[in-house]
Amino acid sequence: MKIHLTRAIKYKDADLNTLELDLDSLTGRDLIDTEETLKKLGLTVAAWEYSRTFLLYVAAKSAHIPAEILKDLSAVDFTNVVNEVLAFLGGTASSDKTDTPSGKS
């Protein structure tokens, strides 16, 4: 999924105007690893899926970009990115199919 940024961010000497999130490639291990990383940084929350920091780190993992870079997104872009991850994890992303897990509607 591509997210068009309202303000470019710098990464590897380039200006990024879009952010490519490959959320479908994420695994449960990726989510657990992200939680563990944030715990080591001292972050504790009651519900990880509602933590903006957690959602940003998941976005960074799916985009193969360090989370520290994504922290420099404009407030609007940051919100769009974390909301997209939240929608994906909650099963309500705009790109979701209406098929059931068995493939039948």
N, CA, C and O atoms as CSV, one atom per row, in Angstrom:
chain,resi,resn,atom,element,x,y,z
A,1,MET,N,N,0.825,-1.161,0.000
A,1,MET,CA,C,0.000,0.000,0.000
A,1,MET,C,C,0.886,1.247,0.000
A,1,MET,O,O,1.856,1.340,0.752
A,2,LYS,N,N,0.536,2.182,-0.843
A,2,LYS,CA,C,1.286,3.435,-0.914
A,2,LYS,C,C,0.526,4.522,-0.181
A,2,LYS,O,O,-0.686,4.680,-0.328
A,3,ILE,N,N,1.273,5.259,0.607
A,3,ILE,CA,C,0.710,6.438,1.271
A,3,ILE,C,C,1.463,7.645,0.738
A,3,ILE,O,O,2.682,7.748,0.876
A,4,HIS,N,N,0.719,8.551,0.129
A,4,HIS,CA,C,1.329,9.772,-0.399
A,4,HIS,C,C,1.477,10.763,0.750
A,4,HIS,O,O,0.518,11.066,1.460
A,5,LEU,N,N,2.678,11.251,0.911
A,5,LEU,CA,C,2.978,12.155,2.021
A,5,LEU,C,C,2.702,13.599,1.645
A,5,LEU,O,O,2.944,14.015,0.512
A,6,THR,N,N,2.198,14.354,2.598
A,6,THR,CA,C,1.955,15.774,2.345
A,6,THR,C,C,3.251,16.572,2.406
A,6,THR,O,O,3.365,17.652,1.826
A,7,ARG,N,N,4.239,16.008,3.132
A,7,ARG,CA,C,5.554,16.653,3.223
A,7,ARG,C,C,6.605,15.548,3.168
A,7,ARG,O,O,6.563,14.598,3.951
A,8,ALA,N,N,7.531,15.680,2.253
A,8,ALA,CA,C,8.573,14.671,2.060
A,8,ALA,C,C,9.446,14.544,3.302
A,8,ALA,O,O,9.621,15.496,4.062
A,9,ILE,N,N,9.991,13.337,3.488
A,9,ILE,CA,C,10.967,13.106,4.549
A,9,ILE,C,C,12.257,12.625,3.907
A,9,ILE,O,O,12.244,12.034,2.827
A,10,LYS,N,N,13.357,12.882,4.574
A,10,LYS,CA,C,14.675,12.469,4.068
A,10,LYS,C,C,15.009,11.076,4.564
A,10,LYS,O,O,14.847,10.763,5.744
A,11,TYR,N,N,15.480,10.242,3.639
A,11,TYR,CA,C,15.966,8.911,3.996
A,11,TYR,C,C,17.012,8.500,2.973
A,11,TYR,O,O,16.756,8.488,1.769
A,12,LYS,N,N,18.181,8.167,3.468
A,12,LYS,CA,C,19.306,7.769,2.598
A,12,LYS,C,C,19.564,8.802,1.504
A,12,LYS,O,O,19.655,8.462,0.325
A,13,ASP,N,N,19.678,10.045,1.900
A,13,ASP,CA,C,19.977,11.157,0.989
A,13,ASP,C,C,18.933,11.355,-0.102
A,13,ASP,O,O,19.231,11.931,-1.148
A,14,ALA,N,N,17.727,10.887,0.129
A,14,ALA,CA,C,16.647,11.080,-0.841
A,14,ALA,C,C,15.435,11.652,-0.127
A,14,ALA,O,O,15.255,11.455,1.075
A,15,ASP,N,N,14.615,12.357,-0.873
A,15,ASP,CA,C,13.350,12.851,-0.346
A,15,ASP,C,C,12.264,11.844,-0.697
A,15,ASP,O,O,12.021,11.560,-1.870
A,16,LEU,N,N,11.614,11.311,0.328
A,16,LEU,CA,C,10.521,10.374,0.102
A,16,LEU,C,C,9.202,11.143,0.085
A,16,LEU,O,O,8.861,11.841,1.040
A,17,ASN,N,N,8.478,11.004,-1.005
A,17,ASN,CA,C,7.165,11.630,-1.133
A,17,ASN,C,C,6.045,10.622,-0.934
A,17,ASN,O,O,4.891,10.995,-0.723
A,18,THR,N,N,6.390,9.352,-1.002
A,18,THR,CA,C,5.436,8.286,-0.740
A,18,THR,C,C,6.082,7.275,0.189
A,18,THR,O,O,7.305,7.152,0.253
A,19,LEU,N,N,5.249,6.569,0.891
A,19,LEU,CA,C,5.705,5.537,1.801
A,19,LEU,C,C,5.013,4.250,1.385
A,19,LEU,O,O,3.785,4.189,1.324
A,20,GLU,N,N,5.794,3.233,1.102
A,20,GLU,CA,C,5.251,1.936,0.680
A,20,GLU,C,C,5.206,1.011,1.889
A,20,GLU,O,O,6.246,0.605,2.407
A,21,LEU,N,N,4.000,0.682,2.336
A,21,LEU,CA,C,3.818,-0.231,3.456
A,21,LEU,C,C,3.439,-1.604,2.921
A,21,LEU,O,O,2.451,-1.741,2.198
A,22,ASP,N,N,4.217,-2.614,3.271
A,22,ASP,CA,C,3.913,-3.989,2.876
A,22,ASP,C,C,3.348,-4.709,4.099
A,22,ASP,O,O,3.980,-5.609,4.650
A,23,LEU,N,N,2.166,-4.305,4.507
A,23,LEU,CA,C,1.550,-4.834,5.715
A,23,LEU,C,C,1.201,-6.311,5.591
A,23,LEU,O,O,1.242,-7.046,6.577
A,24,ASP,N,N,0.859,-6.745,4.387
A,24,ASP,CA,C,0.491,-8.150,4.180
A,24,ASP,C,C,1.648,-9.105,4.460
A,24,ASP,O,O,1.422,-10.287,4.718
A,25,SER,N,N,2.867,-8.615,4.414
A,25,SER,CA,C,4.022,-9.487,4.639
A,25,SER,C,C,4.323,-9.688,6.124
A,25,SER,O,O,5.130,-10.546,6.480
A,26,LEU,N,N,3.681,-8.906,6.988
A,26,LEU,CA,C,3.956,-9.004,8.414
A,26,LEU,C,C,3.464,-10.323,8.993
A,26,LEU,O,O,2.489,-10.905,8.516
A,27,THR,N,N,4.152,-10.780,10.023
A,27,THR,CA,C,3.769,-12.005,10.710
A,27,THR,C,C,3.507,-11.693,12.184
A,27,THR,O,O,3.804,-10.598,12.663
A,28,GLY,N,N,2.957,-12.655,12.877
A,28,GLY,CA,C,2.784,-12.516,14.313
A,28,GLY,C,C,4.114,-12.289,15.004
A,28,GLY,O,O,4.199,-11.535,15.974
A,29,ARG,N,N,5.159,-12.948,14.501
A,29,ARG,CA,C,6.502,-12.772,15.065
A,29,ARG,C,C,6.942,-11.316,14.950
A,29,ARG,O,O,7.569,-10.783,15.865
A,30,ASP,N,N,6.616,-10.669,13.829
A,30,ASP,CA,C,6.975,-9.252,13.660
A,30,ASP,C,C,6.303,-8.392,14.729
A,30,ASP,O,O,6.927,-7.491,15.289
A,31,LEU,N,N,5.038,-8.672,15.005
A,31,LEU,CA,C,4.314,-7.889,16.003
A,31,LEU,C,C,4.870,-8.125,17.397
A,31,LEU,O,O,5.026,-7.185,18.176
A,32,ILE,N,N,5.169,-9.376,17.711
A,32,ILE,CA,C,5.746,-9.703,19.019
A,32,ILE,C,C,7.131,-9.081,19.159
A,32,ILE,O,O,7.461,-8.522,20.205
A,33,ASP,N,N,7.939,-9.176,18.109
A,33,ASP,CA,C,9.269,-8.563,18.142
A,33,ASP,C,C,9.181,-7.052,18.361
A,33,ASP,O,O,9.998,-6.470,19.074
A,34,THR,N,N,8.186,-6.430,17.744
A,34,THR,CA,C,7.990,-4.991,17.921
A,34,THR,C,C,7.625,-4.676,19.369
A,34,THR,O,O,8.153,-3.728,19.951
A,35,GLU,N,N,6.730,-5.463,19.947
A,35,GLU,CA,C,6.378,-5.276,21.362
A,35,GLU,C,C,7.620,-5.404,22.240
A,35,GLU,O,O,7.847,-4.579,23.126
A,36,GLU,N,N,8.422,-6.440,21.993
A,36,GLU,CA,C,9.629,-6.666,22.802
A,36,GLU,C,C,10.613,-5.510,22.669
A,36,GLU,O,O,11.225,-5.094,23.653
A,37,THR,N,N,10.764,-4.998,21.469
A,37,THR,CA,C,11.649,-3.854,21.244
A,37,THR,C,C,11.185,-2.657,22.057
A,37,THR,O,O,11.994,-1.983,22.695
A,38,LEU,N,N,9.900,-2.395,22.035
A,38,LEU,CA,C,9.365,-1.237,22.753
A,38,LEU,C,C,9.429,-1.436,24.265
A,38,LEU,O,O,9.632,-0.475,25.006
A,39,LYS,N,N,9.261,-2.655,24.721
A,39,LYS,CA,C,9.408,-2.937,26.157
A,39,LYS,C,C,10.842,-2.650,26.602
A,39,LYS,O,O,11.065,-2.098,27.679
A,40,LYS,N,N,11.816,-3.030,25.761
A,40,LYS,CA,C,13.222,-2.768,26.086
A,40,LYS,C,C,13.513,-1.270,26.142
A,40,LYS,O,O,14.418,-0.830,26.851
A,41,LEU,N,N,12.734,-0.491,25.384
A,41,LEU,CA,C,12.880,0.964,25.403
A,41,LEU,C,C,12.118,1.594,26.571
A,41,LEU,O,O,12.150,2.809,26.768
A,42,GLY,N,N,11.430,0.741,27.341
A,42,GLY,CA,C,10.729,1.230,28.517
A,42,GLY,C,C,9.271,1.569,28.312
A,42,GLY,O,O,8.634,2.103,29.221
A,43,LEU,N,N,8.720,1.275,27.143
A,43,LEU,CA,C,7.315,1.584,26.871
A,43,LEU,C,C,6.435,0.432,27.344
A,43,LEU,O,O,6.644,-0.721,26.966
A,44,THR,N,N,5.472,0.752,28.157
A,44,THR,CA,C,4.481,-0.237,28.566
A,44,THR,C,C,3.102,0.374,28.363
A,44,THR,O,O,2.840,1.511,28.755
A,45,VAL,N,N,2.231,-0.405,27.743
A,45,VAL,CA,C,0.866,0.054,27.492
A,45,VAL,C,C,-0.100,-1.097,27.745
A,45,VAL,O,O,0.293,-2.263,27.733
A,46,ALA,N,N,-1.346,-0.764,27.970
A,46,ALA,CA,C,-2.361,-1.781,28.239
A,46,ALA,C,C,-2.761,-2.517,26.961
A,46,ALA,O,O,-2.990,-3.727,26.986
A,47,ALA,N,N,-2.844,-1.799,25.859
A,47,ALA,CA,C,-3.270,-2.401,24.587
A,47,ALA,C,C,-2.338,-1.926,23.487
A,47,ALA,O,O,-2.453,-0.799,23.005
A,48,TRP,N,N,-1.418,-2.788,23.095
A,48,TRP,CA,C,-0.403,-2.411,22.105
A,48,TRP,C,C,-1.004,-1.895,20.806
A,48,TRP,O,O,-0.487,-0.946,20.217
A,49,GLU,N,N,-2.084,-2.506,20.358
A,49,GLU,CA,C,-2.633,-2.128,19.056
A,49,GLU,C,C,-3.156,-0.699,19.015
A,49,GLU,O,O,-3.453,-0.184,17.938
A,50,TYR,N,N,-3.274,-0.045,20.181
A,50,TYR,CA,C,-3.719,1.341,20.208
A,50,TYR,C,C,-2.596,2.325,20.541
A,50,TYR,O,O,-2.839,3.521,20.696
A,51,SER,N,N,-1.387,1.826,20.648
A,51,SER,CA,C,-0.239,2.687,20.911
A,51,SER,C,C,0.278,3.256,19.588
A,51,SER,O,O,0.625,2.506,18.675
A,52,ARG,N,N,0.325,4.561,19.495
A,52,ARG,CA,C,0.851,5.177,18.272
A,52,ARG,C,C,2.297,4.772,18.033
A,52,ARG,O,O,2.713,4.592,16.888
A,53,THR,N,N,3.058,4.629,19.102
A,53,THR,CA,C,4.457,4.222,18.954
A,53,THR,C,C,4.533,2.812,18.377
A,53,THR,O,O,5.299,2.563,17.446
A,54,PHE,N,N,3.744,1.891,18.922
A,54,PHE,CA,C,3.712,0.523,18.408
A,54,PHE,C,C,3.317,0.517,16.934
A,54,PHE,O,O,3.968,-0.131,16.116
A,55,LEU,N,N,2.254,1.236,16.600
A,55,LEU,CA,C,1.772,1.278,15.214
A,55,LEU,C,C,2.825,1.869,14.285
A,55,LEU,O,O,2.980,1.411,13.153
A,56,LEU,N,N,3.548,2.879,14.753
A,56,LEU,CA,C,4.600,3.476,13.931
A,56,LEU,C,C,5.740,2.485,13.705
A,56,LEU,O,O,6.263,2.382,12.596
A,57,TYR,N,N,6.123,1.763,14.744
A,57,TYR,CA,C,7.191,0.770,14.598
A,57,TYR,C,C,6.772,-0.361,13.668
A,57,TYR,O,O,7.600,-0.879,12.919
A,58,VAL,N,N,5.506,-0.750,13.704
A,58,VAL,CA,C,5.002,-1.763,12.775
A,58,VAL,C,C,5.045,-1.218,11.344
A,58,VAL,O,O,5.435,-1.928,10.417
A,59,ALA,N,N,4.648,0.031,11.172
A,59,ALA,CA,C,4.715,0.662,9.843
A,59,ALA,C,C,6.150,0.688,9.344
A,59,ALA,O,O,6.416,0.383,8.181
A,60,ALA,N,N,7.070,1.050,10.222
A,60,ALA,CA,C,8.483,1.113,9.837
A,60,ALA,C,C,8.988,-0.255,9.411
A,60,ALA,O,O,9.715,-0.372,8.425
A,61,LYS,N,N,8.605,-1.291,10.150
A,61,LYS,CA,C,9.019,-2.651,9.804
A,61,LYS,C,C,8.479,-3.027,8.422
A,61,LYS,O,O,9.192,-3.616,7.610
A,62,SER,N,N,7.224,-2.684,8.162
A,62,SER,CA,C,6.617,-3.044,6.879
A,62,SER,C,C,7.179,-2.223,5.718
A,62,SER,O,O,7.137,-2.657,4.567
A,63,ALA,N,N,7.705,-1.038,6.026
A,63,ALA,CA,C,8.282,-0.171,4.992
A,63,ALA,C,C,9.793,-0.348,4.856
A,63,ALA,O,O,10.413,0.219,3.956
A,64,HIS,N,N,10.378,-1.140,5.756
A,64,HIS,CA,C,11.831,-1.359,5.765
A,64,HIS,C,C,12.590,-0.040,5.904
A,64,HIS,O,O,13.586,0.214,5.227
A,65,ILE,N,N,12.069,0.788,6.817
A,65,ILE,CA,C,12.660,2.092,7.117
A,65,ILE,C,C,12.765,2.188,8.642
A,65,ILE,O,O,11.842,1.769,9.340
A,66,PRO,N,N,13.854,2.722,9.168
A,66,PRO,CA,C,13.949,2.870,10.623
A,66,PRO,C,C,12.808,3.732,11.184
A,66,PRO,O,O,12.433,4.745,10.595
A,67,ALA,N,N,12.273,3.314,12.315
A,67,ALA,CA,C,11.186,4.061,12.950
A,67,ALA,C,C,11.600,5.493,13.258
A,67,ALA,O,O,10.775,6.405,13.206
A,68,GLU,N,N,12.865,5.691,13.574
A,68,GLU,CA,C,13.339,7.052,13.885
A,68,GLU,C,C,13.125,7.992,12.706
A,68,GLU,O,O,12.873,9.181,12.903
A,69,ILE,N,N,13.219,7.485,11.500
A,69,ILE,CA,C,12.973,8.308,10.307
A,69,ILE,C,C,11.494,8.682,10.226
A,69,ILE,O,O,11.146,9.825,9.932
A,70,LEU,N,N,10.623,7.692,10.494
A,70,LEU,CA,C,9.188,7.946,10.398
A,70,LEU,C,C,8.678,8.883,11.480
A,70,LEU,O,O,7.607,9.473,11.337
A,71,LYS,N,N,9.431,9.022,12.554
A,71,LYS,CA,C,9.029,9.973,13.593
A,71,LYS,C,C,9.068,11.406,13.082
A,71,LYS,O,O,8.470,12.293,13.691
A,72,ASP,N,N,9.765,11.645,11.972
A,72,ASP,CA,C,9.858,12.982,11.399
A,72,ASP,C,C,8.735,13.286,10.407
A,72,ASP,O,O,8.730,14.353,9.793
A,73,LEU,N,N,7.784,12.364,10.244
A,73,LEU,CA,C,6.636,12.639,9.385
A,73,LEU,C,C,5.864,13.841,9.927
A,73,LEU,O,O,5.854,14.094,11.132
A,74,SER,N,N,5.225,14.569,9.029
A,74,SER,CA,C,4.345,15.646,9.495
A,74,SER,C,C,3.249,15.011,10.350
A,74,SER,O,O,3.000,13.810,10.249
A,75,ALA,N,N,2.605,15.798,11.176
A,75,ALA,CA,C,1.545,15.277,12.048
A,75,ALA,C,C,0.439,14.612,11.229
A,75,ALA,O,O,-0.080,13.566,11.619
A,76,VAL,N,N,0.083,15.209,10.111
A,76,VAL,CA,C,-0.961,14.642,9.253
A,76,VAL,C,C,-0.505,13.307,8.679
A,76,VAL,O,O,-1.253,12.330,8.717
A,77,ASP,N,N,0.719,13.255,8.146
A,77,ASP,CA,C,1.233,12.015,7.568
A,77,ASP,C,C,1.394,10.936,8.639
A,77,ASP,O,O,1.057,9.773,8.415
A,78,PHE,N,N,1.910,11.332,9.800
A,78,PHE,CA,C,2.065,10.397,10.918
A,78,PHE,C,C,0.716,9.768,11.264
A,78,PHE,O,O,0.604,8.551,11.412
A,79,THR,N,N,-0.291,10.606,11.389
A,79,THR,CA,C,-1.631,10.126,11.732
A,79,THR,C,C,-2.178,9.201,10.653
A,79,THR,O,O,-2.776,8.171,10.962
A,80,ASN,N,N,-1.977,9.561,9.398
A,80,ASN,CA,C,-2.436,8.704,8.295
A,80,ASN,C,C,-1.754,7.336,8.332
A,80,ASN,O,O,-2.403,6.311,8.122
A,81,VAL,N,N,-0.472,7.321,8.594
A,81,VAL,CA,C,0.289,6.068,8.623
A,81,VAL,C,C,-0.177,5.186,9.773
A,81,VAL,O,O,-0.489,4.014,9.561
A,82,VAL,N,N,-0.229,5.727,10.980
A,82,VAL,CA,C,-0.619,4.887,12.119
A,82,VAL,C,C,-2.077,4.445,12.011
A,82,VAL,O,O,-2.416,3.337,12.428
A,83,ASN,N,N,-2.942,5.292,11.459
A,83,ASN,CA,C,-4.339,4.893,11.268
A,83,ASN,C,C,-4.464,3.768,10.252
A,83,ASN,O,O,-5.306,2.883,10.403
A,84,GLU,N,N,-3.642,3.797,9.230
A,84,GLU,CA,C,-3.670,2.732,8.224
A,84,GLU,C,C,-3.235,1.404,8.835
A,84,GLU,O,O,-3.836,0.366,8.559
A,85,VAL,N,N,-2.199,1.436,9.658
A,85,VAL,CA,C,-1.741,0.209,10.323
A,85,VAL,C,C,-2.817,-0.285,11.286
A,85,VAL,O,O,-3.101,-1.482,11.337
A,86,LEU,N,N,-3.410,0.619,12.043
A,86,LEU,CA,C,-4.473,0.250,12.968
A,86,LEU,C,C,-5.638,-0.398,12.214
A,86,LEU,O,O,-6.157,-1.431,12.636
A,87,ALA,N,N,-6.041,0.205,11.111
A,87,ALA,CA,C,-7.137,-0.360,10.312
A,87,ALA,C,C,-6.766,-1.737,9.777
A,87,ALA,O,O,-7.598,-2.644,9.768
A,88,PHE,N,N,-5.525,-1.898,9.334
A,88,PHE,CA,C,-5.076,-3.195,8.817
A,88,PHE,C,C,-5.125,-4.249,9.919
A,88,PHE,O,O,-5.666,-5.335,9.714
A,89,LEU,N,N,-4.571,-3.939,11.071
A,89,LEU,CA,C,-4.534,-4.911,12.162
A,89,LEU,C,C,-5.929,-5.229,12.685
A,89,LEU,O,O,-6.182,-6.330,13.175
A,90,GLY,N,N,-6.825,-4.265,12.578
A,90,GLY,CA,C,-8.201,-4.484,13.015
A,90,GLY,C,C,-9.074,-5.095,11.945
A,90,GLY,O,O,-10.252,-5.367,12.177
A,91,GLY,N,N,-8.499,-5.312,10.766
A,91,GLY,CA,C,-9.255,-5.935,9.684
A,91,GLY,C,C,-10.175,-5.009,8.934
A,91,GLY,O,O,-11.077,-5.465,8.233
A,92,THR,N,N,-9.960,-3.698,9.071
A,92,THR,CA,C,-10.843,-2.759,8.391
A,92,THR,C,C,-10.109,-1.892,7.372
A,92,THR,O,O,-10.620,-0.845,6.973
A,93,ALA,N,N,-8.922,-2.311,6.946
A,93,ALA,CA,C,-8.161,-1.517,5.987
A,93,ALA,C,C,-8.924,-1.401,4.681
A,93,ALA,O,O,-9.681,-2.296,4.306
A,94,SER,N,N,-8.717,-0.294,4.000
A,94,SER,CA,C,-9.441,-0.029,2.754
A,94,SER,C,C,-9.160,-1.070,1.690
A,94,SER,O,O,-9.975,-1.265,0.788
A,95,SER,N,N,-8.013,-1.748,1.776
A,95,SER,CA,C,-7.669,-2.739,0.766
A,95,SER,C,C,-8.148,-4.135,1.124
A,95,SER,O,O,-7.897,-5.077,0.373
A,96,ASP,N,N,-8.840,-4.297,2.265
A,96,ASP,CA,C,-9.327,-5.620,2.676
A,96,ASP,C,C,-10.333,-6.150,1.676
A,96,ASP,O,O,-11.111,-5.400,1.086
A,97,LYS,N,N,-10.300,-7.453,1.500
A,97,LYS,CA,C,-11.258,-8.117,0.642
A,97,LYS,C,C,-12.453,-8.527,1.502
A,97,LYS,O,O,-12.338,-8.624,2.724
A,98,THR,N,N,-13.577,-8.763,0.875
A,98,THR,CA,C,-14.753,-9.153,1.627
A,98,THR,C,C,-14.867,-10.659,1.750
A,98,THR,O,O,-15.840,-11.149,2.323
A,99,ASP,N,N,-13.908,-11.407,1.232
A,99,ASP,CA,C,-13.939,-12.863,1.331
A,99,ASP,C,C,-13.741,-13.302,2.766
A,99,ASP,O,O,-13.070,-12.626,3.546
A,100,THR,N,N,-14.317,-14.416,3.105
A,100,THR,CA,C,-14.086,-15.035,4.395
A,100,THR,C,C,-12.758,-15.768,4.333
A,100,THR,O,O,-12.216,-15.944,3.241
A,101,PRO,N,N,-12.207,-16.207,5.474
A,101,PRO,CA,C,-10.918,-16.923,5.453
A,101,PRO,C,C,-10.923,-18.150,4.544
A,101,PRO,O,O,-9.871,-18.527,4.027
A,102,SER,N,N,-12.066,-18.776,4.339
A,102,SER,CA,C,-12.121,-19.954,3.467
A,102,SER,C,C,-12.113,-19.578,1.999
A,102,SER,O,O,-11.992,-20.440,1.129
A,103,GLY,N,N,-12.247,-18.256,1.718
A,103,GLY,CA,C,-12.256,-17.798,0.331
A,103,GLY,C,C,-13.655,-17.694,-0.246
A,103,GLY,O,O,-13.822,-17.320,-1.407
A,104,LYS,N,N,-14.669,-18.023,0.558
A,104,LYS,CA,C,-16.053,-17.950,0.101
A,104,LYS,C,C,-16.741,-16.760,0.747
A,104,LYS,O,O,-16.497,-16.462,1.916
A,105,SER,N,N,-17.589,-16.084,0.006
A,105,SER,CA,C,-18.333,-14.936,0.537
A,105,SER,C,C,-19.589,-15.382,1.206
A,105,SER,O,O,-20.346,-14.554,1.713
